[in-house]
């Protein structure tokens, strides 16, 4: 014989089985009364919610909602028993936290794509666009680092980055853009685009420009020292187009203005030519490239040194060259030779407008290349 208590226990067991199958729990019909009794039996207990994954919704007192198999924060927070990201005064950081407890990274995703990963060691890696905006008067993004490490490394197709001790390091591993691009947008902007500061008694340079392939030793090509001096190549040159095949010219050639193409230069071929323009520079310190208000170097241009020290082609057709000799154009294409003066009374006069400069080094015979101090006159 089943008592009411026994029957309730059986029904509860059946409810558990239905819940496991994702079905609604049948209600208890209550005890059976004798026929004709005017008093109806009491109602049975209410059925339990469906299992997780059903259309049922379960809201925990901690402010977490489980709906259709998804877990989310309860936006209502009506009971006040939730844990806020901003922290509460009764939070214990040792036990109340959001994260992992084993040696695993923490990954956050949107649209099934990883956007932020915090590694096991605490490094943060952002994927895609990172836009950090903070409504305050201080820095919107601030990183603080101590010891032998960078405070910020930005790379595009250059992972892993080369280790430096720079505060900020930027590297690009493709050919699609600059490593850094700076701009002041407004026309009435009065502050510099870039400002460099160094200690007044420091021994470091303001800027160093180097070429480096990532393997061999870096080679410095220019620098701006602590006094503000620009240090680079040894001459000032102008970018001028050549008349003829650009490939037939090479550094050290002595050139004159061409009569065939206005504004162009060609190799010298006459002695003491007053159309002398200069010498093809090997490595100009400053290169002028003015093209009607635009700075541009065209494919036919070569750097023609007009002052400074330049390795220059010379010929001994007018005698051996000694250091300090004045040089002029020769009949050997693209070569200079020793200039000879004409005595007028007690004075020695050199051809005006045909002097390339002074030889720094000598040449005893034949042709060769020596350093010349270019001083057109």
C-alpha positions as CSV (number, residue, x, y, z in Angstrom):
1,X,0.0,0.0,0.0
2,X,1.4,3.4,-1.0
3,X,1.2,6.3,1.4
4,X,1.0,9.9,0.2
5,X,4.7,10.3,1.1
6,X,5.7,7.2,-0.8
7,X,3.7,8.3,-3.9
8,X,5.3,11.7,-3.9
9,X,8.8,10.2,-3.8
10,X,8.0,8.0,-6.7
11,X,6.8,11.0,-8.7
12,X,9.9,13.0,-7.9
13,X,12.0,10.1,-9.1
14,X,10.0,10.0,-12.4
15,X,10.5,13.8,-12.6
16,X,14.2,13.3,-12.4
17,X,14.1,10.8,-15.3
18,X,12.0,13.2,-17.4
19,X,14.4,16.1,-16.7
20,X,17.3,14.0,-17.9
21,X,15.5,13.3,-21.1
22,X,14.7,17.0,-21.6
23,X,10.9,16.5,-21.0
24,X,8.6,18.3,-18.7
25,X,7.9,16.6,-15.4
26,X,4.3,15.3,-14.9
27,X,2.4,16.7,-11.9
28,X,1.3,14.8,-8.9
29,X,-2.5,14.2,-9.1
30,X,-2.8,14.0,-5.3
31,X,-4.3,11.1,-3.2
32,X,-7.5,9.3,-4.3
33,X,-10.6,10.0,-2.2
34,X,-13.7,7.8,-1.8
35,X,-16.3,8.1,-4.5
36,X,-18.9,10.7,-3.9
37,X,-16.6,12.8,-1.6
38,X,-17.5,16.5,-1.9
39,X,-13.9,17.5,-1.2
40,X,-11.4,17.4,-4.2
41,X,-7.9,16.1,-3.7
42,X,-5.1,18.7,-3.2
43,X,-3.1,19.7,-6.3
44,X,0.2,17.9,-6.9
45,X,3.6,19.7,-6.9
46,X,4.6,21.9,-9.8
47,X,6.8,20.3,-12.5
48,X,10.6,21.1,-12.5
49,X,12.2,23.3,-15.3
50,X,13.5,21.5,-18.4
51,X,17.1,20.4,-18.7
52,X,19.8,22.8,-19.9
53,X,19.6,23.2,-23.7
54,X,15.8,23.5,-23.6
55,X,13.8,26.7,-24.0
56,X,13.7,27.1,-20.2
57,X,15.5,30.0,-18.5
58,X,17.3,29.7,-15.2
59,X,18.5,32.8,-13.4
60,X,21.0,32.2,-10.5
61,X,21.1,34.5,-7.5
62,X,24.6,35.5,-8.4
63,X,23.4,37.4,-11.5
64,X,24.1,34.8,-14.1
65,X,21.4,33.7,-16.7
66,X,21.4,30.4,-18.4
67,X,19.1,30.4,-21.5
68,X,19.0,27.9,-24.4
69,X,22.4,26.6,-23.4
70,X,24.0,30.1,-23.3
71,X,25.4,31.7,-20.2
72,X,25.2,35.5,-19.8
73,X,25.3,38.2,-17.1
74,X,21.8,39.0,-15.7
75,X,21.4,42.6,-16.9
76,X,18.7,43.3,-14.3
77,X,20.8,42.6,-11.2
78,X,17.7,42.9,-9.1
79,X,19.0,41.0,-6.2
80,X,22.3,42.9,-5.8
81,X,24.3,39.7,-5.3
82,X,26.4,40.0,-8.4
83,X,30.1,40.6,-8.8
84,X,30.9,43.8,-10.7
85,X,34.0,44.1,-13.0
86,X,34.8,47.4,-11.3
87,X,35.1,45.5,-8.0
88,X,33.3,45.6,-4.7
89,X,34.6,46.3,-1.3
90,X,33.9,42.8,-0.1
91,X,35.7,41.1,-3.1
92,X,38.6,38.8,-2.2
93,X,41.1,39.1,-5.1
94,X,42.6,35.7,-4.2
95,X,39.4,33.9,-4.9
96,X,37.0,36.3,-6.7
97,X,38.4,36.8,-10.2
98,X,37.8,36.1,-13.9
99,X,40.4,33.9,-15.4
100,X,42.2,30.6,-15.4
101,X,43.6,28.5,-12.6
102,X,46.0,26.4,-14.6
103,X,48.9,27.1,-17.1
104,X,46.5,28.1,-19.9
105,X,46.0,31.4,-21.8
106,X,42.8,33.4,-21.4
107,X,41.1,34.1,-24.8
108,X,38.3,36.5,-25.6
109,X,36.4,36.2,-28.8
110,X,33.7,38.1,-30.8
111,X,32.0,36.5,-33.8
112,X,33.9,33.3,-33.1
113,X,37.2,35.1,-33.8
114,X,39.9,35.6,-31.1
115,X,40.3,39.3,-30.4
116,X,42.4,39.3,-27.2
117,X,44.6,36.6,-25.7
118,X,46.4,36.9,-22.4
119,X,49.2,34.3,-22.3
120,X,50.2,32.1,-19.4
121,X,53.0,34.5,-18.6
122,X,50.7,37.6,-18.7
123,X,51.5,39.0,-22.1
124,X,48.5,40.5,-24.0
125,X,48.1,39.9,-27.7
126,X,45.4,41.9,-29.6
127,X,44.1,40.6,-33.0
128,X,42.6,42.9,-35.6
129,X,41.8,46.6,-35.0
130,X,42.6,47.8,-31.5
131,X,40.9,51.1,-30.6
132,X,41.5,52.2,-27.1
133,X,39.5,55.3,-26.1
134,X,39.4,56.8,-22.6
135,X,37.5,59.9,-21.6
136,X,40.0,61.7,-19.5
137,X,42.6,64.4,-19.8
138,X,45.7,62.2,-19.3
139,X,47.1,59.6,-21.8
140,X,44.5,57.4,-23.5
141,X,47.1,54.6,-23.6
142,X,50.0,54.3,-21.2
143,X,52.5,51.5,-20.8
144,X,55.1,51.3,-18.1
145,X,58.1,48.9,-18.4
146,X,61.1,48.4,-16.2
147,X,64.4,46.7,-17.0
148,X,65.8,45.5,-20.3
149,X,62.6,45.5,-22.5
150,X,60.6,47.8,-24.8
151,X,57.5,49.5,-23.6
152,X,55.8,49.1,-26.9
153,X,56.5,47.0,-30.1
154,X,54.3,47.4,-33.2
155,X,54.8,45.0,-36.1
156,X,53.2,44.2,-39.5
157,X,54.3,40.9,-41.0
158,X,57.5,41.1,-38.9
159,X,57.0,38.5,-36.2
160,X,59.0,38.1,-34.1
161,X,60.4,41.6,-33.9
162,X,64.2,42.2,-33.6
163,X,65.0,42.9,-30.0
164,X,66.1,46.5,-29.2
165,X,66.2,48.6,-26.1
166,X,64.0,51.3,-27.7
167,X,61.0,52.5,-25.7
168,X,58.9,52.3,-28.9
169,X,59.8,50.0,-31.8
170,X,57.9,49.7,-35.1
171,X,58.7,47.1,-37.8
172,X,57.1,46.3,-41.1
173,X,57.8,43.1,-43.0
174,X,56.1,43.8,-46.3
175,X,56.3,46.5,-49.1
176,X,52.8,48.0,-48.6
177,X,53.5,50.9,-46.2
178,X,55.7,52.9,-44.0
179,X,57.0,51.8,-40.6
180,X,55.8,55.1,-39.2
181,X,53.6,57.9,-40.6
182,X,53.1,61.2,-38.9
183,X,50.9,64.1,-39.8
184,X,49.6,67.4,-38.4
185,X,46.1,67.8,-40.0
186,X,45.1,71.4,-39.4
187,X,46.5,74.3,-41.4
188,X,46.8,76.5,-38.4
189,X,48.9,74.0,-36.5
190,X,51.9,75.8,-35.0
191,X,53.8,73.1,-33.3
192,X,56.4,70.8,-35.1
193,X,55.5,67.5,-36.6
194,X,58.4,65.9,-34.7
195,X,60.3,67.3,-31.7
196,X,63.5,65.8,-30.4
197,X,65.0,66.5,-27.0
198,X,68.4,65.5,-25.6
199,X,70.2,66.5,-22.5
200,X,72.4,69.6,-23.1
201,X,75.5,67.8,-21.7
202,X,74.8,64.5,-23.4
203,X,77.1,62.9,-25.9
204,X,74.4,61.2,-28.0
205,X,73.3,62.2,-31.5
206,X,69.9,63.6,-32.3
207,X,69.4,61.2,-35.3
208,X,71.3,58.2,-36.8
209,X,70.5,56.9,-40.2
210,X,71.7,53.4,-41.0
211,X,71.3,50.7,-43.6
212,X,70.9,47.1,-42.3
213,X,69.7,43.9,-43.8
214,X,69.0,42.3,-40.4
215,X,72.1,40.0,-40.7
216,X,75.3,41.9,-41.4
217,X,76.6,44.8,-39.4
218,X,74.7,48.1,-39.8
219,X,76.3,50.9,-41.8
220,X,75.7,54.5,-40.8
221,X,74.9,56.7,-43.8
222,X,74.1,60.0,-42.0
223,X,73.6,61.4,-38.6
224,X,72.7,64.7,-36.9
225,X,75.1,65.2,-34.0
226,X,74.4,66.9,-30.6
227,X,75.4,70.3,-32.1
228,X,72.8,70.0,-34.7
229,X,75.3,69.4,-37.5
230,X,74.1,67.2,-40.4
231,X,76.8,64.7,-41.2
232,X,76.6,62.7,-44.4
233,X,78.3,62.6,-47.8
234,X,81.1,65.1,-48.7
235,X,79.5,67.3,-51.3
236,X,76.5,69.3,-52.4
237,X,75.0,68.1,-55.7
238,X,72.1,69.0,-58.0
239,X,69.9,66.4,-59.7
240,X,70.3,67.0,-63.5
241,X,69.1,65.0,-66.4
242,X,71.7,63.4,-68.8
243,X,71.6,63.7,-72.6
244,X,71.7,60.1,-74.0
245,X,71.8,56.8,-72.3
246,X,71.6,57.1,-68.5
247,X,73.4,53.8,-68.1
248,X,76.5,55.1,-69.9
249,X,77.3,57.5,-67.0
250,X,78.9,56.5,-63.8
251,X,80.1,58.3,-60.6
252,X,83.3,60.3,-61.2
253,X,82.4,61.4,-64.7
254,X,83.2,65.1,-65.4
255,X,80.1,66.6,-67.2
256,X,79.3,69.8,-69.1
257,X,76.0,71.3,-70.2
258,X,74.7,69.8,-73.4
259,X,74.1,72.0,-76.5
260,X,71.8,69.3,-77.9
261,X,69.3,69.1,-74.9
262,X,68.7,72.3,-72.9
263,X,69.2,71.7,-69.2
264,X,70.9,68.4,-69.6
265,X,74.5,67.4,-69.1
266,X,76.9,65.1,-71.1
267,X,80.4,63.9,-70.6
268,X,83.2,66.5,-71.3
269,X,85.2,66.0,-74.5
270,X,87.0,69.4,-75.1
271,X,89.9,70.9,-73.1
272,X,89.1,73.8,-70.9
273,X,85.4,73.8,-71.7
274,X,83.5,76.7,-70.2
275,X,80.3,74.8,-70.3
276,X,81.6,72.8,-67.3
277,X,78.8,71.7,-64.9
278,X,80.6,69.5,-62.3
279,X,81.3,65.9,-61.5
280,X,79.0,62.9,-61.1
281,X,78.8,62.5,-57.3
282,X,79.4,59.2,-55.6
283,X,77.5,60.0,-52.4
284,X,76.2,63.6,-52.0
285,X,75.6,64.9,-48.6
286,X,72.8,67.2,-49.8
287,X,71.0,66.7,-53.2
288,X,69.0,69.5,-54.7
289,X,66.1,68.2,-56.8
290,X,63.9,71.2,-57.5
291,X,61.5,70.7,-60.4
292,X,59.3,73.8,-60.7
293,X,58.2,73.9,-57.1
294,X,58.3,70.1,-56.6
295,X,61.1,68.1,-55.1
296,X,61.6,65.1,-57.5
297,X,64.4,62.9,-58.9
298,X,63.6,61.7,-62.4
299,X,64.9,58.5,-64.0
300,X,67.3,60.4,-66.3
301,X,68.8,62.4,-63.4
302,X,72.3,62.0,-62.0
303,X,73.7,63.9,-58.9
304,X,76.1,66.5,-60.3
305,X,78.5,67.8,-57.5
306,X,79.1,71.5,-57.6
307,X,81.0,71.8,-54.4
308,X,82.7,69.4,-52.0
309,X,85.0,66.4,-52.1
310,X,84.2,63.9,-54.9
311,X,86.2,60.9,-56.3
312,X,86.7,62.2,-59.9
313,X,88.0,60.6,-63.1
314,X,91.3,62.3,-64.3
315,X,93.7,62.0,-67.2
316,X,97.5,62.9,-67.3
317,X,97.2,64.1,-70.9
318,X,98.3,67.5,-69.8
319,X,101.1,66.2,-67.5
320,X,101.2,64.5,-64.1
321,X,98.8,65.7,-61.5
322,X,100.0,66.7,-58.1
323,X,98.0,67.5,-55.0
324,X,96.9,71.1,-55.1
325,X,96.9,71.4,-58.9
326,X,93.9,73.1,-60.5
327,X,91.9,70.8,-62.8
328,X,89.9,71.4,-66.0
329,X,88.1,69.4,-68.7
330,X,90.1,67.2,-71.0
331,X,89.6,65.5,-74.4
332,X,89.3,62.1,-72.7
333,X,85.4,61.8,-72.3
334,X,84.3,62.3,-68.8
335,X,87.9,63.1,-67.4
336,X,89.6,66.1,-66.0
337,X,93.2,67.1,-66.5
338,X,95.8,69.4,-65.1
339,X,95.0,73.0,-66.0
340,X,97.7,75.2,-67.4
341,X,97.9,78.9,-66.9
342,X,98.6,81.6,-69.4
343,X,101.1,84.3,-68.3
344,X,99.9,87.8,-68.9
345,X,102.6,90.1,-67.7
346,X,103.5,89.0,-64.2
347,X,100.3,87.1,-63.6
348,X,99.3,83.6,-64.4
349,X,95.7,83.4,-65.7
350,X,93.7,80.2,-65.8
351,X,90.7,79.8,-68.1
352,X,87.7,81.4,-66.5
353,X,84.6,79.2,-66.1
354,X,86.6,76.0,-66.9
355,X,88.2,75.2,-63.5
356,X,86.6,72.1,-61.9
357,X,88.6,72.3,-58.6
358,X,91.8,71.3,-56.9
359,X,93.3,67.8,-56.8
360,X,93.6,66.3,-53.3
361,X,95.5,63.3,-54.5
362,X,98.0,62.9,-57.4
363,X,98.3,60.8,-60.5
364,X,101.6,60.2,-62.3
365,X,100.4,58.7,-65.6
366,X,97.5,57.4,-67.6
367,X,94.0,57.7,-66.3
368,X,92.5,57.1,-62.9
369,X,90.2,58.3,-60.2
370,X,91.4,60.7,-57.4
371,X,89.6,62.8,-54.8
372,X,89.0,66.4,-55.9
373,X,87.8,69.4,-54.0
374,X,85.2,70.7,-56.4
375,X,85.3,74.5,-56.5
376,X,83.8,75.7,-59.8
377,X,85.2,78.9,-61.1
